[in-house]
């Protein structure tokens, strides 16, 4: 009869239990370290992204900038609002000067001082915009240039043998068939008086001229009276501006010295005028003969 085998079975069971416990312990330890694998993967991904970004930045920095064609740059700089008259005056070169193309790379700078007067109404007086004149110019030339700059055709200045002739049309001073200065004439005469003073001492003859159409009624018996009264009105105003009485005279020429034909309205309007004959004098008070 065989002996009982229970002790052997117990030993085997104990050995199998220890092996099973070791496997379980190893599996538990391995699960606790699983986060290291995920962390290492994350670091690898981040490092890879940093390397890729750095490489891309290096390539972009070394790539030369593409220059825009000059034609497109000019097109962009010229893409501006429609030019105003003031712009035309600034941009168009003066007579005798060559146009120079601006540097495309230079910034456009507006120049407030270059303000054009093309938009001013005809006949408006220029305000302190006279240009410096050469010192070698005569007084007559200087005053003529100042009148041209300041009055812009409202008053004409002509060099004559005796000096300077200034022509003021009737419409700038008087109403039709009247000898009283209207209000708009006073700024004109004020500016003219200031301009004449810049030329120095002078003898002035104020002359009244009319057309050949006879005066019809009214306060004047003839064109002689009308022309005389108008010349006296201008001479009196110059006296009020401080001009020396001994150097002023007024004359009536009526229609005896026409500058245009009296056969049409345009010619008659040109003949209705007041002229100032200016003879500048030197320091010796030499008298200058006036016509």
Buried (B, 14 or more C-beta within 10 A) or exposed (E): EEEEEEEEEEEEEEEEEEEEEEEEEEEEEEEEEEEEEEEEEEEEEEEEEEEEEEEEEEEEEEEEEEEEEEEEEEEEEEEEEEEEEBEEBBEEEEEEEEEEEEEEEEEEEEEEEEEEEEEEEEBEBBEEEBEEEEEEEEBBBBBBBBBBBBBBEBBBBEEEEBBBBBBBBBBBBBEEBBBEBEEEBEEBBEBBBEBBBEBEBBBBBBBBBBBEEEBEEEEBEEBBBBBBBBBBBBBEBBEEEEBEEEBBBBBBBBBEEBEEEBEEEEBBBBBBBBBBBBBBBEEEEEEBEBB
